[in-house]
């Protein structure tokens, strides 16, 4: 029972780390676009987010290989959810039935 609880904790930690990483990325893009120093925002955010995620994976491992694997599963699941939630429609004309045309034909 204790092992299952540890794996559930690792999954929750992976989801939490994914929210921090991908939420931080979303926030950075929104701030960096309007900033006078976008390189500072993007590089600083990358370093900070990476350090937090690596420290979280190190903390959750505790000498067992199963914990970081389950944590990675939660991280990837969060990525998939964030991609689905933040997806934008690039070309709305593709959604109209029968509207199939090549832009350069």
Biopython code that builds the backbone (N, CA, C, O; Angstrom):
import numpy as np
from Bio.PDB.StructureBuilder import StructureBuilder

atoms = [
    (1, "UNK", "N", (0.821, -1.190, 0.000)),
    (1, "UNK", "CA", (0.000, 0.000, 0.000)),
    (1, "UNK", "C", (0.867, 1.256, 0.000)),
    (1, "UNK", "O", (0.519, 2.263, -0.617)),
    (2, "UNK", "N", (1.983, 1.184, 0.691)),
    (2, "UNK", "CA", (2.886, 2.331, 0.769)),
    (2, "UNK", "C", (3.510, 2.637, -0.591)),
    (2, "UNK", "O", (3.746, 3.797, -0.927)),
    (3, "UNK", "N", (3.778, 1.583, -1.375)),
    (3, "UNK", "CA", (4.353, 1.784, -2.711)),
    (3, "UNK", "C", (3.367, 2.480, -3.640)),
    (3, "UNK", "O", (3.754, 3.348, -4.422)),
    (4, "UNK", "N", (2.100, 2.104, -3.556)),
    (4, "UNK", "CA", (1.073, 2.740, -4.390)),
    (4, "UNK", "C", (0.941, 4.206, -4.015)),
    (4, "UNK", "O", (0.787, 5.056, -4.891)),
    (5, "UNK", "N", (0.997, 4.508, -2.747)),
    (5, "UNK", "CA", (0.918, 5.900, -2.289)),
    (5, "UNK", "C", (2.112, 6.710, -2.797)),
    (5, "UNK", "O", (1.955, 7.864, -3.196)),
    (6, "UNK", "N", (3.294, 6.114, -2.783)),
    (6, "UNK", "CA", (4.481, 6.784, -3.313)),
    (6, "UNK", "C", (4.354, 7.050, -4.810)),
    (6, "UNK", "O", (4.758, 8.109, -5.291)),
    (7, "UNK", "N", (3.795, 6.094, -5.543)),
    (7, "UNK", "CA", (3.631, 6.275, -6.983)),
    (7, "UNK", "C", (2.567, 7.340, -7.292)),
    (7, "UNK", "O", (2.711, 8.106, -8.244)),
    (8, "UNK", "N", (1.513, 7.382, -6.492)),
    (8, "UNK", "CA", (0.500, 8.425, -6.671)),
    (8, "UNK", "C", (1.073, 9.802, -6.351)),
    (8, "UNK", "O", (0.746, 10.789, -7.009)),
    (9, "UNK", "N", (1.924, 9.858, -5.340)),
    (9, "UNK", "CA", (2.601, 11.111, -5.007)),
    (9, "UNK", "C", (3.529, 11.535, -6.149)),
    (9, "UNK", "O", (3.609, 12.718, -6.478)),
    (10, "UNK", "N", (4.223, 10.575, -6.748)),
    (10, "UNK", "CA", (5.114, 10.878, -7.873)),
    (10, "UNK", "C", (4.305, 11.362, -9.076)),
    (10, "UNK", "O", (4.734, 12.283, -9.772)),
    (11, "UNK", "N", (3.155, 10.764, -9.329)),
    (11, "UNK", "CA", (2.297, 11.199, -10.431)),
    (11, "UNK", "C", (1.793, 12.624, -10.184)),
    (11, "UNK", "O", (1.799, 13.455, -11.092)),
    (12, "UNK", "N", (1.364, 12.898, -8.966)),
    (12, "UNK", "CA", (0.895, 14.246, -8.620)),
    (12, "UNK", "C", (2.032, 15.260, -8.737)),
    (12, "UNK", "O", (1.817, 16.385, -9.187)),
    (13, "UNK", "N", (3.229, 14.869, -8.337)),
    (13, "UNK", "CA", (4.383, 15.758, -8.457)),
    (13, "UNK", "C", (4.709, 16.025, -9.922)),
    (13, "UNK", "O", (5.068, 17.148, -10.278)),
    (14, "UNK", "N", (4.589, 15.012, -10.774)),
    (14, "UNK", "CA", (4.821, 15.199, -12.202)),
    (14, "UNK", "C", (3.817, 16.157, -12.809)),
    (14, "UNK", "O", (4.175, 17.001, -13.630)),
    (15, "UNK", "N", (2.564, 16.030, -12.410)),
    (15, "UNK", "CA", (1.538, 16.953, -12.896)),
    (15, "UNK", "C", (1.834, 18.364, -12.406)),
    (15, "UNK", "O", (1.715, 19.326, -13.165)),
    (16, "UNK", "N", (2.215, 18.487, -11.148)),
    (16, "UNK", "CA", (2.554, 19.799, -10.580)),
    (16, "UNK", "C", (3.750, 20.422, -11.300)),
    (16, "UNK", "O", (3.732, 21.611, -11.619)),
    (17, "UNK", "N", (4.780, 19.628, -11.556)),
    (17, "UNK", "CA", (5.949, 20.132, -12.271)),
    (17, "UNK", "C", (5.593, 20.515, -13.711)),
    (17, "UNK", "O", (6.114, 21.497, -14.240)),
    (18, "UNK", "N", (4.720, 19.751, -14.334)),
    (18, "UNK", "CA", (4.271, 20.086, -15.677)),
    (18, "UNK", "C", (3.512, 21.396, -15.708)),
    (18, "UNK", "O", (3.686, 22.197, -16.627)),
    (19, "UNK", "N", (2.668, 21.620, -14.708)),
    (19, "UNK", "CA", (1.930, 22.883, -14.630)),
    (19, "UNK", "C", (2.899, 24.046, -14.445)),
    (19, "UNK", "O", (2.736, 25.094, -15.071)),
    (20, "UNK", "N", (3.896, 23.871, -13.598)),
    (20, "UNK", "CA", (4.885, 24.927, -13.399)),
    (20, "UNK", "C", (5.658, 25.187, -14.695)),
    (20, "UNK", "O", (5.829, 26.336, -15.101)),
    (21, "UNK", "N", (6.122, 24.112, -15.341)),
    (21, "UNK", "CA", (6.951, 24.273, -16.527)),
    (21, "UNK", "C", (6.169, 24.878, -17.689)),
    (21, "UNK", "O", (6.590, 25.878, -18.270)),
    (22, "UNK", "N", (5.041, 24.279, -18.024)),
    (22, "UNK", "CA", (4.295, 24.738, -19.196)),
    (22, "UNK", "C", (3.487, 26.000, -18.913)),
    (22, "UNK", "O", (3.275, 26.814, -19.812)),
    (23, "UNK", "N", (3.039, 26.167, -17.682)),
    (23, "UNK", "CA", (2.410, 27.431, -17.316)),
    (23, "UNK", "C", (3.419, 28.565, -17.334)),
    (23, "UNK", "O", (3.106, 29.676, -17.761)),
    (24, "UNK", "N", (4.631, 28.286, -16.869)),
    (24, "UNK", "CA", (5.697, 29.279, -16.929)),
    (24, "UNK", "C", (6.087, 29.617, -18.353)),
    (24, "UNK", "O", (6.410, 30.764, -18.660)),
    (25, "UNK", "N", (6.059, 28.622, -19.220)),
    (25, "UNK", "CA", (6.352, 28.868, -20.636)),
    (25, "UNK", "C", (5.284, 29.767, -21.255)),
    (25, "UNK", "O", (5.598, 30.710, -21.980)),
    (26, "UNK", "N", (4.032, 29.467, -20.965)),
    (26, "UNK", "CA", (2.927, 30.280, -21.491)),
    (26, "UNK", "C", (3.052, 31.718, -20.998)),
    (26, "UNK", "O", (2.899, 32.660, -21.776)),
    (27, "UNK", "N", (3.328, 31.885, -19.710)),
    (27, "UNK", "CA", (3.476, 33.217, -19.127)),
    (27, "UNK", "C", (4.665, 33.954, -19.745)),
    (27, "UNK", "O", (4.578, 35.150, -20.023)),
    (28, "UNK", "N", (5.769, 33.246, -19.960)),
    (28, "UNK", "CA", (6.966, 33.842, -20.548)),
    (28, "UNK", "C", (6.709, 34.329, -21.967)),
    (28, "UNK", "O", (7.142, 35.420, -22.339)),
    (29, "UNK", "N", (6.017, 33.538, -22.748)),
    (29, "UNK", "CA", (5.727, 33.953, -24.123)),
    (29, "UNK", "C", (4.873, 35.211, -24.119)),
    (29, "UNK", "O", (5.114, 36.127, -24.905)),
    (30, "UNK", "N", (3.884, 35.263, -23.247)),
    (30, "UNK", "CA", (3.019, 36.446, -23.186)),
    (30, "UNK", "C", (3.792, 37.679, -22.723)),
    (30, "UNK", "O", (3.572, 38.770, -23.248)),
    (31, "UNK", "N", (4.690, 37.529, -21.753)),
    (31, "UNK", "CA", (5.490, 38.657, -21.270)),
    (31, "UNK", "C", (6.610, 39.008, -22.237)),
    (31, "UNK", "O", (6.902, 40.184, -22.455)),
    (32, "UNK", "N", (7.235, 37.993, -22.816)),
    (32, "UNK", "CA", (8.392, 38.217, -23.675)),
    (32, "UNK", "C", (8.062, 38.920, -24.970)),
    (32, "UNK", "O", (8.879, 39.679, -25.492)),
    (33, "UNK", "N", (6.883, 38.679, -25.494)),
    (33, "UNK", "CA", (6.499, 39.305, -26.757)),
    (33, "UNK", "C", (6.415, 40.820, -26.618)),
    (33, "UNK", "O", (6.814, 41.549, -27.526)),
    (34, "UNK", "N", (5.904, 41.293, -25.497)),
    (34, "UNK", "CA", (5.725, 42.739, -25.324)),
    (34, "UNK", "C", (6.888, 43.406, -24.591)),
    (34, "UNK", "O", (6.840, 44.605, -24.317)),
    (35, "UNK", "N", (7.923, 42.647, -24.275)),
    (35, "UNK", "CA", (9.052, 43.185, -23.524)),
    (35, "UNK", "C", (10.065, 43.857, -24.444)),
    (35, "UNK", "O", (10.162, 43.542, -25.630)),
    (36, "UNK", "N", (10.821, 44.796, -23.862)),
    (36, "UNK", "CA", (11.915, 45.418, -24.598)),
    (36, "UNK", "C", (13.146, 44.517, -24.626)),
    (36, "UNK", "O", (14.026, 44.687, -25.470)),
    (37, "UNK", "N", (13.208, 43.560, -23.703)),
    (37, "UNK", "CA", (14.323, 42.610, -23.632)),
    (37, "UNK", "C", (13.776, 41.180, -23.638)),
    (37, "UNK", "O", (13.807, 40.510, -22.606)),
    (38, "UNK", "N", (13.278, 40.705, -24.775)),
    (38, "UNK", "CA", (12.678, 39.368, -24.791)),
    (38, "UNK", "C", (13.688, 38.250, -24.539)),
    (38, "UNK", "O", (13.331, 37.223, -23.961)),
    (39, "UNK", "N", (14.928, 38.424, -24.955)),
    (39, "UNK", "CA", (15.926, 37.378, -24.746)),
    (39, "UNK", "C", (16.145, 37.128, -23.256)),
    (39, "UNK", "O", (16.328, 35.986, -22.835)),
    (40, "UNK", "N", (16.128, 38.190, -22.467)),
    (40, "UNK", "CA", (16.255, 38.057, -21.017)),
    (40, "UNK", "C", (15.120, 37.207, -20.454)),
    (40, "UNK", "O", (15.359, 36.309, -19.646)),
    (41, "UNK", "N", (13.896, 37.483, -20.874)),
    (41, "UNK", "CA", (12.731, 36.746, -20.386)),
    (41, "UNK", "C", (12.800, 35.273, -20.791)),
    (41, "UNK", "O", (12.590, 34.385, -19.964)),
    (42, "UNK", "N", (13.094, 35.021, -22.063)),
    (42, "UNK", "CA", (13.079, 33.639, -22.542)),
    (42, "UNK", "C", (14.220, 32.815, -21.942)),
    (42, "UNK", "O", (14.005, 31.681, -21.516)),
    (43, "UNK", "N", (15.423, 33.376, -21.907)),
    (43, "UNK", "CA", (16.551, 32.625, -21.359)),
    (43, "UNK", "C", (16.407, 32.437, -19.846)),
    (43, "UNK", "O", (16.627, 31.341, -19.329)),
    (44, "UNK", "N", (16.039, 33.498, -19.148)),
    (44, "UNK", "CA", (15.862, 33.397, -17.698)),
    (44, "UNK", "C", (14.772, 32.409, -17.319)),
    (44, "UNK", "O", (14.921, 31.634, -16.375)),
    (45, "UNK", "N", (13.683, 32.443, -18.059)),
    (45, "UNK", "CA", (12.586, 31.519, -17.796)),
    (45, "UNK", "C", (12.996, 30.079, -18.071)),
    (45, "UNK", "O", (12.661, 29.175, -17.306)),
    (46, "UNK", "N", (13.719, 29.871, -19.160)),
    (46, "UNK", "CA", (14.171, 28.523, -19.493)),
    (46, "UNK", "C", (15.048, 27.956, -18.381)),
    (46, "UNK", "O", (14.863, 26.815, -17.959)),
    (47, "UNK", "N", (15.986, 28.740, -17.918)),
    (47, "UNK", "CA", (16.889, 28.273, -16.861)),
    (47, "UNK", "C", (16.110, 28.000, -15.579)),
    (47, "UNK", "O", (16.288, 26.949, -14.963)),
    (48, "UNK", "N", (15.255, 28.923, -15.172)),
    (48, "UNK", "CA", (14.504, 28.764, -13.930)),
    (48, "UNK", "C", (13.560, 27.560, -14.001)),
    (48, "UNK", "O", (13.511, 26.757, -13.069)),
    (49, "UNK", "N", (12.815, 27.432, -15.097)),
    (49, "UNK", "CA", (11.888, 26.307, -15.226)),
    (49, "UNK", "C", (12.627, 24.973, -15.253)),
    (49, "UNK", "O", (12.173, 24.000, -14.650)),
    (50, "UNK", "N", (13.761, 24.921, -15.946)),
    (50, "UNK", "CA", (14.531, 23.682, -16.022)),
    (50, "UNK", "C", (15.096, 23.296, -14.662)),
    (50, "UNK", "O", (15.057, 22.125, -14.286)),
    (51, "UNK", "N", (15.616, 24.261, -13.927)),
    (51, "UNK", "CA", (16.165, 23.980, -12.594)),
    (51, "UNK", "C", (15.073, 23.459, -11.661)),
    (51, "UNK", "O", (15.294, 22.503, -10.918)),
    (52, "UNK", "N", (13.895, 24.085, -11.699)),
    (52, "UNK", "CA", (12.800, 23.648, -10.839)),
    (52, "UNK", "C", (12.372, 22.227, -11.178)),
    (52, "UNK", "O", (12.169, 21.409, -10.280)),
    (53, "UNK", "N", (12.234, 21.926, -12.464)),
    (53, "UNK", "CA", (11.788, 20.586, -12.872)),
    (53, "UNK", "C", (12.847, 19.532, -12.545)),
    (53, "UNK", "O", (12.511, 18.460, -12.042)),
    (54, "UNK", "N", (14.102, 19.818, -12.819)),
    (54, "UNK", "CA", (15.150, 18.837, -12.500)),
    (54, "UNK", "C", (15.266, 18.602, -10.995)),
    (54, "UNK", "O", (15.465, 17.470, -10.555)),
    (55, "UNK", "N", (15.145, 19.660, -10.217)),
    (55, "UNK", "CA", (15.174, 19.501, -8.754)),
    (55, "UNK", "C", (13.978, 18.678, -8.283)),
    (55, "UNK", "O", (14.109, 17.853, -7.378)),
    (56, "UNK", "N", (12.818, 18.899, -8.892)),
    (56, "UNK", "CA", (11.639, 18.115, -8.536)),
    (56, "UNK", "C", (11.808, 16.640, -8.870)),
    (56, "UNK", "O", (11.442, 15.776, -8.073)),
    (57, "UNK", "N", (12.359, 16.348, -10.040)),
    (57, "UNK", "CA", (12.604, 14.952, -10.404)),
    (57, "UNK", "C", (13.633, 14.310, -9.476)),
    (57, "UNK", "O", (13.485, 13.149, -9.095)),
    (58, "UNK", "N", (14.660, 15.049, -9.117)),
    (58, "UNK", "CA", (15.672, 14.529, -8.198)),
    (58, "UNK", "C", (15.063, 14.264, -6.824)),
    (58, "UNK", "O", (15.336, 13.240, -6.198)),
    (59, "UNK", "N", (14.237, 15.196, -6.368)),
    (59, "UNK", "CA", (13.603, 15.060, -5.056)),
    (59, "UNK", "C", (12.671, 13.849, -5.016)),
    (59, "UNK", "O", (12.635, 13.118, -4.027)),
    (60, "UNK", "N", (11.928, 13.646, -6.083)),
    (60, "UNK", "CA", (10.930, 12.573, -6.096)),
    (60, "UNK", "C", (11.568, 11.198, -6.287)),
    (60, "UNK", "O", (10.941, 10.191, -5.957)),
    (61, "UNK", "N", (12.797, 11.124, -6.811)),
    (61, "UNK", "CA", (13.393, 9.822, -7.114)),
    (61, "UNK", "C", (13.661, 9.002, -5.860)),
    (61, "UNK", "O", (13.297, 7.827, -5.820)),
    (62, "UNK", "N", (14.272, 9.565, -4.852)),
    (62, "UNK", "CA", (14.572, 8.882, -3.580)),
    (62, "UNK", "C", (15.190, 7.494, -3.754)),
    (62, "UNK", "O", (14.934, 6.585, -2.964)),
    (63, "UNK", "N", (15.998, 7.347, -4.790)),
    (63, "UNK", "CA", (16.712, 6.091, -4.980)),
    (63, "UNK", "C", (15.914, 4.993, -5.661)),
    (63, "UNK", "O", (16.408, 3.874, -5.795)),
    (64, "UNK", "N", (14.706, 5.279, -6.089)),
    (64, "UNK", "CA", (13.887, 4.290, -6.786)),
    (64, "UNK", "C", (13.679, 4.743, -8.220)),
    (64, "UNK", "O", (13.431, 5.924, -8.463)),
    (65, "UNK", "N", (13.776, 3.833, -9.168)),
    (65, "UNK", "CA", (13.619, 4.203, -10.573)),
    (65, "UNK", "C", (12.158, 4.359, -10.956)),
    (65, "UNK", "O", (11.855, 5.019, -11.950)),
    (66, "UNK", "N", (11.237, 3.764, -10.187)),
    (66, "UNK", "CA", (9.827, 3.841, -10.529)),
    (66, "UNK", "C", (9.264, 5.248, -10.342)),
    (66, "UNK", "O", (8.445, 5.705, -11.139)),
    (67, "UNK", "N", (9.704, 5.927, -9.292)),
    (67, "UNK", "CA", (9.168, 7.253, -8.979)),
    (67, "UNK", "C", (9.417, 8.278, -10.084)),
    (67, "UNK", "O", (8.471, 8.951, -10.493)),
    (68, "UNK", "N", (10.653, 8.430, -10.589)),
    (68, "UNK", "CA", (10.827, 9.404, -11.664)),
    (68, "UNK", "C", (10.104, 9.010, -12.946)),
    (68, "UNK", "O", (9.695, 9.878, -13.717)),
    (69, "UNK", "N", (9.944, 7.712, -13.179)),
    (69, "UNK", "CA", (9.226, 7.265, -14.367)),
    (69, "UNK", "C", (7.752, 7.674, -14.303)),
    (69, "UNK", "O", (7.195, 8.155, -15.290)),
    (70, "UNK", "N", (7.127, 7.482, -13.148)),
    (70, "UNK", "CA", (5.733, 7.879, -12.969)),
    (70, "UNK", "C", (5.616, 9.398, -12.957)),
    (70, "UNK", "O", (4.635, 9.951, -13.454)),
    (71, "UNK", "N", (6.603, 10.067, -12.396)),
    (71, "UNK", "CA", (6.629, 11.528, -12.401)),
    (71, "UNK", "C", (6.708, 12.042, -13.835)),
    (71, "UNK", "O", (6.038, 13.014, -14.184)),
    (72, "UNK", "N", (7.511, 11.405, -14.653)),
    (72, "UNK", "CA", (7.610, 11.773, -16.060)),
    (72, "UNK", "C", (6.284, 11.546, -16.783)),
    (72, "UNK", "O", (5.908, 12.332, -17.652)),
    (73, "UNK", "N", (5.586, 10.490, -16.430)),
    (73, "UNK", "CA", (4.270, 10.229, -17.005)),
    (73, "UNK", "C", (3.314, 11.386, -16.688)),
    (73, "UNK", "O", (2.598, 11.856, -17.572)),
    (74, "UNK", "N", (3.299, 11.838, -15.448)),
    (74, "UNK", "CA", (2.458, 12.981, -15.079)),
    (74, "UNK", "C", (2.864, 14.245, -15.806)),
    (74, "UNK", "O", (2.009, 15.038, -16.202)),
    (75, "UNK", "N", (4.158, 14.442, -15.984)),
    (75, "UNK", "CA", (4.675, 15.617, -16.695)),
    (75, "UNK", "C", (4.220, 15.612, -18.153)),
    (75, "UNK", "O", (3.780, 16.637, -18.673)),
    (76, "UNK", "N", (4.327, 14.454, -18.810)),
    (76, "UNK", "CA", (3.928, 14.335, -20.216)),
    (76, "UNK", "C", (2.410, 14.469, -20.357)),
    (76, "UNK", "O", (1.932, 15.102, -21.298)),
    (77, "UNK", "N", (1.658, 13.885, -19.441)),
    (77, "UNK", "CA", (0.200, 14.039, -19.479)),
    (77, "UNK", "C", (-0.198, 15.499, -19.349)),
    (77, "UNK", "O", (-1.123, 15.958, -20.018)),
    (78, "UNK", "N", (0.490, 16.216, -18.500)),
    (78, "UNK", "CA", (0.207, 17.646, -18.352)),
    (78, "UNK", "C", (0.517, 18.378, -19.643)),
    (78, "UNK", "O", (-0.220, 19.282, -20.038)),
    (79, "UNK", "N", (1.588, 18.002, -20.296)),
    (79, "UNK", "CA", (1.933, 18.630, -21.581)),
    (79, "UNK", "C", (0.823, 18.404, -22.603)),
    (79, "UNK", "O", (0.434, 19.331, -23.313)),
    (80, "UNK", "N", (0.317, 17.186, -22.679)),
    (80, "UNK", "CA", (-0.751, 16.887, -23.623)),
    (80, "UNK", "C", (-2.020, 17.686, -23.307)),
    (80, "UNK", "O", (-2.688, 18.183, -24.214)),
    (81, "UNK", "N", (-2.342, 17.804, -22.030)),
    (81, "UNK", "CA", (-3.526, 18.568, -21.628)),
    (81, "UNK", "C", (-3.343, 20.047, -21.947)),
    (81, "UNK", "O", (-4.258, 20.688, -22.465)),
    (82, "UNK", "N", (-2.177, 20.590, -21.643)),
    (82, "UNK", "CA", (-1.922, 22.009, -21.924)),
    (82, "UNK", "C", (-1.968, 22.275, -23.422)),
    (82, "UNK", "O", (-2.495, 23.301, -23.852)),
    (83, "UNK", "N", (-1.426, 21.366, -24.219)),
    (83, "UNK", "CA", (-1.465, 21.544, -25.673)),
    (83, "UNK", "C", (-2.904, 21.555, -26.179)),
    (83, "UNK", "O", (-3.241, 22.344, -27.062)),
    (84, "UNK", "N", (-3.746, 20.696, -25.636)),
    (84, "UNK", "CA", (-5.135, 20.643, -26.066)),
    (84, "UNK", "C", (-5.903, 21.886, -25.612)),
    (84, "UNK", "O", (-6.719, 22.417, -26.365)),
    (85, "UNK", "N", (-5.651, 22.345, -24.403)),
    (85, "UNK", "CA", (-6.382, 23.498, -23.861)),
    (85, "UNK", "C", (-5.972, 24.789, -24.558)),
    (85, "UNK", "O", (-6.818, 25.647, -24.814)),
    (86, "UNK", "N", (-4.699, 24.936, -24.866)),
    (86, "UNK", "CA", (-4.210, 26.190, -25.436)),
    (86, "UNK", "C", (-4.167, 26.187, -26.955)),
    (86, "UNK", "O", (-3.683, 27.145, -27.557)),
    (87, "UNK", "N", (-4.654, 25.146, -27.578)),
    (87, "UNK", "CA", (-4.640, 25.066, -29.042)),
    (87, "UNK", "C", (-5.529, 26.154, -29.620)),
    (87, "UNK", "O", (-6.644, 26.381, -29.150)),
    (88, "UNK", "N", (-5.018, 26.822, -30.647)),
    (88, "UNK", "CA", (-5.798, 27.838, -31.347)),
    (88, "UNK", "C", (-6.053, 27.370, -32.768)),
    (88, "UNK", "O", (-5.305, 26.558, -33.311)),
    (89, "UNK", "N", (-7.081, 27.873, -33.343)),
    (89, "UNK", "CA", (-7.402, 27.541, -34.722)),
    (89, "UNK", "C", (-6.585, 28.447, -35.618)),
    (89, "UNK", "O", (-6.739, 29.668, -35.581)),
    (90, "UNK", "N", (-5.707, 27.851, -36.432)),
    (90, "UNK", "CA", (-4.827, 28.645, -37.280)),
    (90, "UNK", "C", (-5.547, 29.172, -38.508)),
    (90, "UNK", "O", (-5.343, 30.320, -38.903)),
    (91, "UNK", "N", (-6.382, 28.349, -39.111)),
    (91, "UNK", "CA", (-7.063, 28.754, -40.324)),
    (91, "UNK", "C", (-8.527, 28.336, -40.232)),
    (91, "UNK", "O", (-8.851, 27.184, -40.522)),
    (92, "UNK", "N", (-9.418, 29.241, -39.837)),
    (92, "UNK", "CA", (-10.813, 28.863, -39.638)),
    (92, "UNK", "C", (-11.497, 28.387, -40.914)),
    (92, "UNK", "O", (-12.501, 27.680, -40.824)),
    (93, "UNK", "N", (-11.001, 28.743, -42.096)),
    (93, "UNK", "CA", (-11.654, 28.302, -43.329)),
    (93, "UNK", "C", (-11.544, 26.800, -43.518)),
    (93, "UNK", "O", (-12.335, 26.216, -44.258)),
    (94, "UNK", "N", (-10.571, 26.156, -42.860)),
    (94, "UNK", "CA", (-10.444, 24.703, -42.955)),
    (94, "UNK", "C", (-11.569, 23.994, -42.224)),
    (94, "UNK", "O", (-11.826, 22.818, -42.478)),
    (95, "UNK", "N", (-12.237, 24.684, -41.327)),
    (95, "UNK", "CA", (-13.301, 24.077, -40.568)),
    (95, "UNK", "C", (-14.623, 24.077, -41.336)),
    (95, "UNK", "O", (-15.530, 23.316, -40.999)),
    (96, "UNK", "N", (-14.742, 24.910, -42.352)),
    (96, "UNK", "CA", (-15.969, 24.981, -43.123)),
    (96, "UNK", "C", (-16.028, 23.793, -44.060)),
    (96, "UNK", "O", (-15.062, 23.499, -44.764)),
    (97, "UNK", "N", (-17.161, 23.109, -44.070)),
    (97, "UNK", "CA", (-17.303, 21.915, -44.889)),
    (97, "UNK", "C", (-17.249, 22.290, -46.364)),
    (97, "UNK", "O", (-17.935, 23.208, -46.814)),
    (98, "UNK", "N", (-16.444, 21.584, -47.086)),
    (98, "UNK", "CA", (-16.334, 21.816, -48.524)),
    (98, "UNK", "C", (-15.360, 22.918, -48.898)),
    (98, "UNK", "O", (-15.207, 23.212, -50.083)),
    (99, "UNK", "N", (-14.709, 23.526, -47.949)),
    (99, "UNK", "CA", (-13.770, 24.605, -48.250)),
    (99, "UNK", "C", (-12.375, 24.022, -48.333)),
    (99, "UNK", "O", (-11.582, 24.152, -47.400)),
    (100, "UNK", "N", (-12.077, 23.381, -49.449)),
    (100, "UNK", "CA", (-10.740, 22.829, -49.626)),
    (100, "UNK", "C", (-10.110, 23.496, -50.834)),
    (100, "UNK", "O", (-10.536, 23.281, -51.969)),
    (101, "UNK", "N", (-9.108, 24.293, -50.585)),
    (101, "UNK", "CA", (-8.413, 24.960, -51.660)),
    (101, "UNK", "C", (-6.947, 25.103, -51.286)),
    (101, "UNK", "O", (-6.600, 25.231, -50.112)),
    (102, "UNK", "N", (-6.112, 25.081, -52.280)),
    (102, "UNK", "CA", (-4.678, 25.264, -52.065)),
    (102, "UNK", "C", (-4.379, 26.746, -52.174)),
    (102, "UNK", "O", (-4.838, 27.390, -53.117)),
    (103, "UNK", "N", (-3.613, 27.316, -51.230)),
    (103, "UNK", "CA", (-3.379, 28.756, -51.245)),
    (103, "UNK", "C", (-2.539, 29.224, -52.426)),
    (103, "UNK", "O", (-2.650, 30.386, -52.817)),
    (104, "UNK", "N", (-1.713, 28.375, -53.004)),
    (104, "UNK", "CA", (-0.827, 28.807, -54.083)),
    (104, "UNK", "C", (-1.040, 28.007, -55.358)),
    (104, "UNK", "O", (-0.082, 27.707, -56.070)),
    (105, "UNK", "N", (-2.284, 27.661, -55.651)),
    (105, "UNK", "CA", (-2.522, 26.874, -56.858)),
    (105, "UNK", "C", (-2.911, 27.746, -58.024)),
    (105, "UNK", "O", (-3.148, 27.240, -59.121)),
]
sb = StructureBuilder()
sb.init_structure("model")
sb.init_model(0)
sb.init_chain("A")
sb.init_seg("    ")
for serial, (resi, resn, name, xyz) in enumerate(atoms, 1):
    if name == "N":
        sb.init_residue(resn, " ", resi, " ")
    sb.init_atom(name, np.array(xyz, "f"), 0.0, 1.0, " ", f" {name:<3s}", serial, name[0])
structure = sb.get_structure()
